[in-house]
Amino acid sequence: MNYHKIILAVGGICLIATLVLIFNGNISIAGPLIIVFFVAIAIGFRGFTFLKGFSYSMMIFAAVTTALNFPNYFVEVKGFKLTTLITPLIQLIMFGMGTKMGLKDFAGVVKMPKAVFIGLTGHYTVMPLIGFALARAFNFPPEIAAGVVLIGSMPCGLASNVMSYLANANLALAITLTAVSTLLAPFLSPLWMKVLGGQFIEVNALAMMWDICKMVIVPIGAGLLFNHFFKRSKWLGKAMPLVSMFGIAFIIVIITAAGRNNLLTIGPALILCSLIHNSSGYLFGYWIGRLCALSERDSRTIAIEVGMQNGGLASGLAKEMGKAATLGLAPAVFGPLMNITGSILASYWHRKPPTDKNQKMKQQTSPELMIPET
């Protein structure tokens, strides 16, 4: 514990030094100190149970800060554009998701049809519409505004299952919502992008449908087949979460470096936009569940599933559309912030067990962590 406290103290010193340098106009010198600050915080958080869940997000911020200060290292290497790696990384992550899935993940559609319907309807209507309204309200440039709509039109975030588990929510419902929303993505995401995102940029819905199938449906299908024939390989189960976490971090770094100039100008507004979008999803999801007479556990689940989107997929689609540096900025900003807000909400609910009458809490098995969402 002392080791982690010392690391946190180092981080605090770096933060103070950074603020002093910025105040004196030495912003260029402050950059490396900010990187050290986030790395120190990420390591230090590992020593505290209630902060451990934020460690990965802090490493993401360290990576983003590195990309902002040294973008040339993350744009291309010897003529090879690193954005080319985004699609294969998304496919690899989705393959890993497929290896964790089975028919039982869709059983909730039959067992909990009301909750599944409410969750999917809220996720695929409210979030795109809020994204569109915020893009208009903040008056973002067209391609960045379309990126806000894009992230709002994505299926449920993969990390939402872990957040639901930590929040004493209905894990079975969370898994079902994630699985079903992902399979609906080739149809509903292009539809919303055409209707809403099309007011900012030209959108080819059919091309986007194929891109989602290529990045999601095919890899997940391959993962399901792998899982069926190899019966959940132990080495793969241990490797895929690490591969996924690295993949998401690398994608965010690439997009940050590519869109550095735009991000420095519009970054604070995107952060505020993300917090409003994310929080609105949590609030709507929870209270629509309560108004529809769902249990406390189910309402918590819907709140998390509505509020968290698959930022990795949004980043991949932005790259496929050739607009990673603009369309991809919102997913790159929204993803890490969703992790933080989701962790805070889950930690709050974890300390407050559901109090539904006549509802007995069942012991849940912790899901294997796929990835913190981006």
N, C-alpha and C positions, 0 to 999 in steps of 0.2 A: 504493500500500500504506500509506503514511504517513497518508493521509486516513482510511482505514478504521480504522487503529489509534487515531487521535484520537477518532473516533466511539465506538469501543469504550471508550476511557478515559472519555468523557463518560457513557456508560452505567454504567460502574463507579462513578463518583462519585454518580450518581443512586441506584444501588442502596444504597450506603453511607448516603446521606442518608435514604433510605426506611427503612432498618433503625433508624437513630437516632430518627427521628420515631415509628416504631411502638413502639420501646422506651420512649419518653417519653409514650406515650398519644395522640399526634397522628395517629391513623390517617386521618382525613378529609383532612388536608393531604398525606399520603403518597401518596394515590391518583394524582394527576397525575404525580408523579415516577416511579411504577411504569410508567405509560404511556410516558413518555419513555425509560425504561430499555429496555423491549422494542423500541421503535422504533429506538433506537440500536444495540441488539444485532443487530436484523434487517439494518440497513444495514451495520454493521461486518462481519458474517459474509460479506457478498457479496465481500469482498476476499480471502477465504481458500478455496482449492479444497476442502479437507476440511470446511469449515463452511458452504459456500454452500447445500448442500441443506437446511439448517435455517432459512434466512432466511424462507421463507414461513410456517413454523410459528411463528416469533417474531412475525411480523406478526399472525397469528391471535391470539396471546396479547395483543398490544397492543390489538387490536380488542375482545377479550373483557374486558380490564381497563377499557377505555373504556366498554363497555356496563354493567359493574358499577358504575362511578362516576357515570355519567350516563344511567341507564336510560330516563328520560322521553323522550329524543330518539329512542329506537329502538323504542318501543312503538306509537305512532301519530303521524300527521302530519295536523293539521286534521281529525280524526275518522276518518281512514283508517288501519285497523289494518295494520301492516306485516307481520304474520303471513300476510296474504293473498298476499304475494309469494312465499312459500316454494314452493308447488306449481309455479307457472310457472317459477321458477328451476331447480328439479329437472328439469322437462321440457326446458328449454333445454340443460342439461348433458347429459342423456341423448341429445338430438338430436345434440349434438356428438360423443358416443361413437359413435352410429350412422354418422356421416359417416366415421369411421375404420375401420369394420368391413366385412367381406366374407365370402364363403363360405370363404375360406382360413383364417379365424380358427377355424373349426370342424373343420378337417382333422385336428387333433391327436386327436380322438375315434377316428379310424380308425388313425392312425399310432402313437399312444401310449395305447391303451385302458386298460392297467393303471394307468399313472400318473394318467390323467384320473379313473378310477373311484376310486382311493385318495384323490386330492385332493378330489373332490366329496363323497365319503362322510365324510371327516374334517371338512370345512368345515361340512356341513349336519347333522352329528350332535354332534360334540364341542363346537363353539362355543356352540350353543344350550343344551346341557346344562351346560356350565361357567358360562354366564351365569346360568342358573336356580340353580345351586348357590351362586354368589357372592351373588346377590340374597337368598337365604335366609340365608346366613352373615352378611351385613352387616346383615340385618334392616331393609332400607330400607322406607320407606312404600310402600304397594301400587303406586301409579302410577309411582314412580321405579324400583321393583323390576321392574315390567313393562318399563320402558325398557331395563334391562340385558338382559333376555331379547330384546327387540326388536333391539337392535344385534347381539346374538349370532346372530340368525336371518337376518341380511341376506346377500346374495350377496357375492362377493369384491370387495374395494376396487379402484377404478380405478387408484389410484397404485401398486398392487402390481406392475403390469407394469414400471413404471420401476424399482422396487426390485429386481425380479428381474434386470433388465438390469445394474444396478450391482453386484449380488451375484455376477456370473458364473454365473447360474443358466440354466435352459432357458427362454428368452424365448417360444418358440413354445408350449410347454406352459402358461406363465403366461397368455398371451393366450387360449388355448383355455379354460382354467379360468374366467377372468373372463367370457368370452362365454357359456359354457354355464351357469354358475351364475346369471348374470343372467336368462337365459331360463327357468330353473327357479324363480326367485324367486316368481312369482305362485302357485305351487302349494306349495312347501316353506316359505316364510316364514310365510304365514297358518296353515299346519298347526302349526308349532312355537309360534306365538303363541297359537293356540287351546288346545293341549295344555299348554304351560308358562306362558305369559303369562296364560292364562285362570284360573290359580290365584291371581292377584293382582287382576285387573280383568276386566270383561266384554269379550269379544272377538268381533266379528262377522267371521268368517273370509271369508265371501263378499264383504263390503264391502271388506275389506283386499285381497282378490284383485283386485277391480276397480280399487282405488286404485293398486296396483302396475302393472297393465296400463296405466292412464291415465298414470302417471308414468314408466314404463320402456318397456314393449313398444311402445306407439303412437309415442312420440318416436324410439325407436331405429329402428323400421320406417321412419319418415319420413326419418331420417338415411340409412338404407341406400338408399332410393329416390333421395334427393338425390345421394348418392355415385355411384349407377349412372348417372344422367342427366347429371350435371355433372362427373363424373370428378375428384373430389377438388379442388375449387376452392382455389387457392392462398391467396386472401385469407381464406377461411373457416378453412383450416388454421392460419393465423397468429392469427386472431382468437379462435377457440374456446377455446384454453387460457387466455387472459387472461380471457375472459368466465366460464369455469368457475371459475377461481380467485377472481374477485371474487364470483361467486354463492355459492360455499361459505362464504366469509368473511362475507358479508352474512347468510346463513342462521344461522350460529353466533351472530352479534351479536344478531339478532332474538330467538332462543331464549334467549340469556343474559339479555337485558334483561327478557323476559317472565317468566323463572323466577328472577330475581335473589335474592329472599328465600330460596327453597328452596336455591339454589346456595350462598349464603353459609353456610348451616347444614350442608349435607351434601356440599359440594364436595370437601373433603379425602378423605372416605371413597370418593367416586366416583373420584377420581384413583387411589387405591390399588387399588380394584376393577378399574379399567381396566388398570393395569399388570399385575396378576395374570392377567386374562383374556387380554390380548394376548400376554404371555410364554408362557402355557400353550399357546396356539395355535401359536406358533413351535416350542416344544419338541416338542409332539405331532406336528406336521406333519413336522418333520425326522426324528424317530426312527421314526415309522411308515413313512416312506419307506425308511429304511435297513434296518429289520427286514423289509420286503417286498422287499429286494434291488434297490431302485432305485439309480440312479447318484447320485453326490454332487450333480451339477447338478440332477437331478430332485428330489432330497430338499430341496435349498435352495428350489426353486420351490414345492414343496408347503408347506413351512414358512411362507413369506411369504403364499401364497394362503389358507392356513387361518387364519393369524393376523390378517389385515386384512379388515375388513368395510366395506360401503358405508354410511358414516355419513350421507351426504347423503340417501339414500333413506329411512333410518330417521327422519331429521328431518322429511321430507315426510309420512311416514305418521303420525307423532305429531301433526302439524298437522291432517291430514285427520280424525283421531280427536278433534280438539278439545282435545288435551292437550299442546300444545307446551311449556307452562311446567313440566310435570312429566315426562311420558313422553318429551319431547324432550331432557331434561337429560343423560341418559347418552350419547346420540349426540353431543351438543355437546361433552362432555368427552372421550369416547373418541376422536373423530376426530383432533384435533390431536396427541394423545399417540401414536396409531398411526403418524402421520407421523414422529414423533421416534424411536420405537423401531425402526420399519422402516428409517429412514435409518441409524441406528447399526448395526443388524444387516447391512444392505447394505454399509456402509463396511468393516465387519470382514471380511466375506467377499470384498470386492473386493481386499483385500490378501492373500487366501489363495486362489489359483487352485485349482480342483478337481484332485485327484490320482488320479482313477479310472484304473485300468489299462486299456489298450487303448481309451481314449476320447480322441479328438482334439478339442480345443476348436475350435469354428468361430467365425469372425468374425461377430458379430451386428450388425445394424443397430439403432441406437438408436431406440426408439419415441418418437413424438411425445408429449410430456407432456400428458396430459389434465387431470388435477387432482391435487393432493395430497389424500388422502382425509380426510373428516371423520367 
